[in-house]
Amino acid sequence: MIGNKTLEDLLKPISESLGRAEVPSQVNRDKDAYPLPRRVTDGMDAAALTDLFASEAGKIRVTVHRCAAGEAPQVVAGIVAEEPGDVVLAGDDRLAALDLVPAVTQAAAGNAVTVWNPNDANAVASAEKARYGVTFAAAGIAETATVVQPASTLCGRSVSLLPLTHIAVVDAADIVGTMADYLRTVDKDALPSQICFISGPSATADIELVRVEGVHGPMYVHYVILEN
């Protein structure tokens, strides 16, 4: 009850305006009368989803690199070589298969290059000092240019969170249209401790609506899209 009015008192004028003599005890929704809204990604093939993902990424200050898997070492090394610094790579088997370490080590110009190891007591400290954190995203979401980064023993959350620059490798085959499309693929019985949905550099405009980047995470983000 709100004041002297009951919920029925509040709903009665609405029911009358809809032509109902009394407030119904329940309303059954006609699903056919309210179809789901059309999504911009509806009907897109894999190539179109990749193009949309890359296009939207550019709008949120992400630097996009598109290459074949065999070119990934040179692309990632090129990013590191622009401003050499410490690098931490996820221990992901997919990154290992790309054989990034030799090229990245050369590009780092004497700076430390480490692979995430949860048994290393200095793992988090290494990520905190690193200029670059390299991960292999579980998926990309085309609609919002989001990369999906689950935490695991092979890729601690520090790898994508603490370095100044996050380099996310994304397989074009893993790019889906929307968040809902990705969530449908998630095994609810095998959820990780955390799934990060990352859309560009960390940013906030809490104070006087002034946008500041890098406050809660990386200031710079690169997506390396593997197209085979």
Secondary structure, 3 states (H helix, E strand, C coil): CECCECHHHHHHHHHHHCCCCCCCCCCCCCHHHCCCCCCCCCCCCHHHHHHHHHHHHHHCCEEEEEECHHHHHHHHHHHHHHCCCCEEECCCHHHHHHCCHHHHHHHCCCCCEEECCCCCCCHHHHHHHCCEEEEECCEEECCCCEEEEECCCCCCCHHHHCCCEEEEEEEHHHEECCHHHHHCCCCHHHCCCCEEEECCCCEECCCCCCCEECCCCCCEEEEEEECC
